[in-house]
Amino acid sequence: MESVELWIYRTVHAVCLPVIHLHTTGAAMRVSQEDFEKAKDQLKLLKEDPGNEEKLKLYALFKQATEGPCSSPKPGMLDFVKKAKWDAWSSLGSLSKDSARQKYVDLVSSLVSSESSSQVKDTTPDSKHGYETLQVTTTDHITKIMLNRPEKKNAITTQMYKEIIQALEEAAKDDSVITVITGNGDYYCSGNDLNNFTNIPSGGIEKMAKDGAVLLENFVKHFIDFPKPLIAVVNGPAVGISVTLLGLFDIVYATDRATFHTPFSELGQSPEGCSSYMFPKIMGLSKANEMLLFNKKLTAGEAYAQGLVTEVFPDRTFEKEVWIRLKAYANLPKNSLALSKQLIRGVEKEKLHAVNCQECERLRERWLSDECLNAVMSFFGKKSKL
């Protein structure tokens, strides 16, 4: 699904307000113009991008507080940046300037507070250097690649795509026996981040789509070619690319709190991660169609029953039980495991690379279609009204 965000979501980001970080004031009384100006200044101090949804809300509230209800003509459907902003502002209706000013200050305060509370990330002394979005460690013959953006539900940025590629390349060559991918916090991964790009390249949308397809194909290629046992430890909900890749893992362990969702058609897109081939093979054609065509979200139990997940554990004992097993696996002969995986997976490698190439080319075409643009703008319109 979300590979479209590699260019659509970023386009909206490019014209919205700058990233923000704020403090919570908790004031419920009418705010003064001075408070409003202070909130504007606080916004500029944020170090992390709050996301397109919050920026659209900020834009709308600011316009409502300074100009009143939206009276400008509605932009055309294909001018998706201006339309997203217009929809957000228009959705405020007849909200008074004073109320909009209050809501603006409250939103800025909540963003500041949220950023302050998320500044301290889970880190370990032996975490490898050179990663900003991951925590990569090697202990007990296990290389663990942890998606490390818990405050963003481990949404995958363009930088994270590149860092995961780097981490897989290093893990393939290190002395570890197995490699594990998991998430930090309550989510395994919420799919692609809405702000993967910040500037539209000189080549325009066509270049965005092409670059996104190239990055995605290279990313999936590293999972297809990974030489060691690769294990997913799904610690919470999983969305989009984080789900479609699971067919390329050797084992998938999940907490009973996890869910699995691939809402491609909601955004006018098509499957990726070799899921168009692996999902029907794993779970059968009709069950795969429910997920890939009709956006069915699976519980952990359903994913297990359909073969996508190897085993499900109670959330309260998930980490303990899984890591006991992983440490036992890591004591098995390294070369024997790697050679056995090659025998099991090697037969289909050529097929998987061909599927990956086809999927990425189809996605590139989808990202440039009016249908996809309209679906994404409809999605943004719904989000801006929440």
KAQUI-V696883 format. One record per backbone hydrogen bond with DSSP energy under -1.0 kcal/mol. CO is the residue of the C=O (numbers start at 1). NH is the residue of the N-H. If there is no record, write none. Layout:
co=CO nh=NH
co=CO nh=NH
This chain:
co=1 nh=4
co=2 nh=5
co=3 nh=6
co=4 nh=7
co=4 nh=8
co=7 nh=11
co=8 nh=12
co=9 nh=13
co=10 nh=14
co=12 nh=15
co=32 nh=36
co=33 nh=37
co=34 nh=38
co=35 nh=39
co=36 nh=40
co=37 nh=41
co=38 nh=42
co=39 nh=43
co=42 nh=45
co=43 nh=46
co=51 nh=55
co=52 nh=56
co=53 nh=57
co=54 nh=58
co=55 nh=59
co=56 nh=60
co=57 nh=61
co=58 nh=62
co=59 nh=63
co=60 nh=64
co=61 nh=65
co=62 nh=66
co=63 nh=67
co=76 nh=79
co=78 nh=80
co=79 nh=83
co=80 nh=84
co=81 nh=85
co=82 nh=86
co=83 nh=87
co=84 nh=88
co=85 nh=89
co=86 nh=90
co=87 nh=91
co=89 nh=92
co=90 nh=93
co=92 nh=95
co=96 nh=100
co=97 nh=101
co=98 nh=102
co=99 nh=103
co=100 nh=104
co=101 nh=105
co=102 nh=106
co=103 nh=107
co=104 nh=108
co=105 nh=109
co=106 nh=110
co=107 nh=111
co=108 nh=112
co=109 nh=113
co=110 nh=114
co=111 nh=115
co=112 nh=116
co=113 nh=117
co=114 nh=118
co=124 nh=127
co=133 nh=148
co=135 nh=146
co=136 nh=128
co=137 nh=144
co=139 nh=142
co=141 nh=177
co=141 nh=178
co=142 nh=139
co=143 nh=180
co=144 nh=137
co=145 nh=182
co=146 nh=135
co=147 nh=184
co=149 nh=152
co=149 nh=154
co=150 nh=153
co=152 nh=155
co=153 nh=190
co=156 nh=193
co=157 nh=161
co=158 nh=162
co=159 nh=163
co=160 nh=164
co=161 nh=165
co=162 nh=166
co=163 nh=167
co=164 nh=168
co=165 nh=169
co=166 nh=170
co=167 nh=171
co=168 nh=172
co=170 nh=174
co=178 nh=143
co=179 nh=231
co=180 nh=145
co=181 nh=233
co=182 nh=147
co=189 nh=239
co=191 nh=156
co=201 nh=204
co=204 nh=208
co=205 nh=209
co=206 nh=210
co=207 nh=211
co=208 nh=212
co=209 nh=213
co=210 nh=214
co=211 nh=215
co=212 nh=216
co=213 nh=217
co=214 nh=218
co=215 nh=219
co=216 nh=220
co=217 nh=221
co=218 nh=222
co=220 nh=224
co=221 nh=225
co=229 nh=179
co=230 nh=250
co=230 nh=251
co=231 nh=181
co=232 nh=253
co=233 nh=235
co=234 nh=255
co=237 nh=188
co=237 nh=189
co=238 nh=261
co=239 nh=242
co=240 nh=243
co=240 nh=244
co=241 nh=245
co=243 nh=246
co=245 nh=248
co=246 nh=249
co=251 nh=232
co=252 nh=310
co=252 nh=311
co=253 nh=234
co=254 nh=313
co=255 nh=258
co=258 nh=300
co=259 nh=238
co=260 nh=298
co=261 nh=240
co=262 nh=264
co=264 nh=267
co=264 nh=269
co=265 nh=268
co=272 nh=275
co=274 nh=277
co=274 nh=278
co=275 nh=279
co=277 nh=281
co=278 nh=282
co=279 nh=283
co=280 nh=284
co=284 nh=288
co=285 nh=289
co=286 nh=290
co=287 nh=291
co=288 nh=292
co=289 nh=293
co=289 nh=294
co=290 nh=296
co=298 nh=260
co=299 nh=303
co=300 nh=304
co=301 nh=305
co=302 nh=306
co=303 nh=308
co=303 nh=309
co=304 nh=307
co=311 nh=254
co=313 nh=256
co=314 nh=317
co=317 nh=321
co=318 nh=322
co=319 nh=323
co=320 nh=324
co=321 nh=325
co=322 nh=326
co=323 nh=327
co=324 nh=328
co=325 nh=329
co=326 nh=330
co=328 nh=331
co=329 nh=332
co=333 nh=337
co=334 nh=338
co=335 nh=339
co=336 nh=340
co=337 nh=341
co=338 nh=342
co=339 nh=343
co=340 nh=344
co=341 nh=345
co=342 nh=346
co=345 nh=348
co=348 nh=352
co=349 nh=353
co=350 nh=354
co=351 nh=355
co=352 nh=356
co=353 nh=357
co=354 nh=358
co=355 nh=359
co=356 nh=360
co=357 nh=361
co=358 nh=362
co=359 nh=363
co=360 nh=364
co=361 nh=365
co=362 nh=366
co=363 nh=367
co=366 nh=369
co=369 nh=373
co=370 nh=374
co=371 nh=375
co=372 nh=376
co=373 nh=377
co=374 nh=378
co=375 nh=379
co=376 nh=380
co=377 nh=381
co=378 nh=382
co=379 nh=383
co=380 nh=384
co=383 nh=386
